[in-house]
């Protein structure tokens, strides 16, 4: 067996191309190296250059394909969002109808309510975190509006209302629920102001 020196890559490609093309192998020199012909070297250089250019072109095409896939994915998401919005808008009713609406907090407690009472009055009520009423706005079945304010114990402390004939009135209450101050402006009469004792009995008033 002949002990040949290791061949470099370029010489190996030359040998392989010569074998494929049916040409003879280049002569093996006495100093242990190949002496390929000039035309074979030029063909090998051209082949290597073409392979390198093909690899660069393939990498460029892969990058272009990746960008194209991203653009197509974004376009599909956008079209899907438009379709969903169109379907959602088409199913949203113009009005909501009910006798009562309730507002609940994260713990499930009712913090607000609006509804119609059996007598035809309309009421809006707001509760604190403990479930006690603190503010109510109501419209009586007769059409008289009213506003009531409650303290931390749920007791009525102030009220503002209009009578059936449109006369405004203001009432301030003590912690025991008794009226302490009242102001009313009756039609065609002098407005009246009155103060009351803790037990609710009149203390002073004008006129």
N, C-alpha and C positions, 0 to 999 in steps of 0.2 A: 504494500500500500504506500502511495506517495504521501509525504508529509508536506502539504501546501500551506503557505502562509495565509493568515486571515485576510479576506477580501473586504475592501471598503464598500459602502452602499452603492456608490456610483458604478463601480466595477461590476457588482452583482447585478445591477439593473441592465448593464450592457450585455452580460452573459445571457440573462433571461430574455432580453429582446432578440438577441441573435438566435437563440434556440427557437423562439416563437416564429420568427420570420423565415426560418429555414437556412439562415446563413451559418457559416462556419464559425467556431469559437476563435477568438483572437489568440495569437501565439503567446505562450507563457514564456517569459524571458528568463534568462539565467539568474538575474538578481532578485527573482521572487515577485515580480509584478506583472500586470497585464499591460499591453500596449494596444488599446482599442484604436480603431481608425477614427479619423477626424469627423467623418460624416455620422458615425455612430454616436460620438460624443454630442454632436449638435442635435441629433434626434432625441437623445436622452434629455438634454437641457430643455428642448421644446416641450417634451412630455411632462417634465417636472413643472415647467412654467404653466402649462395648461391645467394640470392638477391643482396647482396653487390658486389659479384664477377661478377654477370651478369651486374650490372650497370657499373662497371669499364671496362668490356669487351666491352660494348656498346659504352662507351665514346671513347675507343681506336679505335674501328671500325669507329666511326664518324670522328675522326681525320685522320685516314688512307684514308677514302673516300674523305675527303676534299682535302688532298694532291694529291690523284689520279685525282680528277676533275681538279685541277690546272695544273697538268702535261699534262693531255689530252687537256685542253684549249690552253696551250702554244704550244703543238705539232700541233694542228689544225691551230693556227695563223702562225706558221713557214711554214707549208705546203702551206697555202694560199699565203704567201709572195713569196715562191718559184714559185708557179704557176703563180702569177701575173708578176714576173720578167721574167719568160720564155715567157709568152704571149707578154709582152712589147718588149723584145728583138727580138722576131720574127716579130714584126710589124714595127720596126725601119728601115727605108731605108738606104742603104749604101751611097747614094748620094742625095743631094738636088739640083735641077736645077731651075734656074730662070734667068731673064735678069737683075734683080735689087734686092738688099736687103737693107732694111732701119733699122736703129737703133733709137729708140725713148726713151726719158726719161720718168719719172713719169708724167710729164705734157703733154705728147704727142708730144713734139717737136722733130724734126729730129735732132739727134746729130751725125749721121754717115750714110754713104751710099756707096755702092759699086755696080757698074753696067757697062753695055756696052752702049756706045753712038751710035747714028745712023750711024756714019762714021766708026765704028769698033773699036774705041779707048776704052780702059778700064780705069776707074777712081775710085779712092778711096778718099772720102771726109769726113773731120771731122769738125763739127761746134761747136761753144761755146754755152753757155746757152741762148744767145740772138739770136741764129740762124745764126750767121755770120761764114763764112768759115775761118778756121785758118790754116788748113793743107790739102793739096791735093797731091796725088800721082797718076800719070797717065802714061799710056803707049799708045803712039800714034799709029794710024793705020799703020804707017810706021815702027813701032817697036822701036821708040826712047823713052826712059824713062825720066821722069821729076819729080822734087819735088818742090813744091811751098809753101812758108810760108807767112801768112797774119797777119797784126796787128789787134789791138782791133777794128779798124774801118772797117775791112774787106778789106784793101788795100794791094796789093802785095808788100812785102818788100824784099824778097829774092827768088831766084830760082836757081836750080841746074839741069842741063840737059845734055844729050848726043845727039849729032847731028846724022843725018842719017848715017854718015860714022864712028860714034863712037867718034867724037871729044867732049871732055868735056868742059862745060862752066859754069861760075858762074856769076850771076848778083845780085847786091844790089841796092835797089830802095829807094828813099826818100818818105816822107809822101804825097807829091803831085803826086806820081806815076812816076816821072822821074827817069831814070837810073842814078845812081851816081857812081857806080864802076862796072867794068866788068873784068873778067879774063877768057881767053880761051887758050886752048892748041891744036892748029891745027896740023894735021898730017904733018910730014916732014917740019914743019916750027917752028920758034921761038915762044914760048908762048907770048901772049900779055896781058898787063895790062893797063887799062885806067880809068881815073877819069873824072867826068862830073860835070858841074855847076848845080845850083838848077833849072835852066831852061832847063836842059837836054843837053846843048851844051858841046862839048869836052873841057876839061881844060888841061889835060896832059895825055900822054900815051907813052908806050914803047912796042915793038920797033917802 
